[in-house]
């Protein structure tokens, strides 16, 4: 499993890396929307999930989400918003524009792992 984390916070990307490693996955990182789209040009065939922050410099997460869902190469990659935006209207907006899941910061690593598994269509994560 390969996950792309798009977040301007290095700390959040580090937490996400920990969750992805728990699931034996690989993580690619982008610090803003422009960097994410550039990375996707090369890597989109191998990316299984995008974790996308809303509030970022240069190109915010909602604009990235719209671009992803408008591009036939990227449209099928599931996107989970991982953001501080907790307004119900923003959650609805993200889902309407194609996000498969929405996780509000702060979150626990267990919540993140569970949401990653759900976003990939694998149900909840069981710690055996």
Secondary structure by P-SEA (a helix, b strand, c coil): cbbbbbcccaaaaaaaaaaaaaacbbbbbbccaaaaaaaaacccccccccccccccccccaaaaaaaaaaccccccbbbbbbcccccaaaaaaaaaacccccccccccaaaaaaaaaaaacccccccc
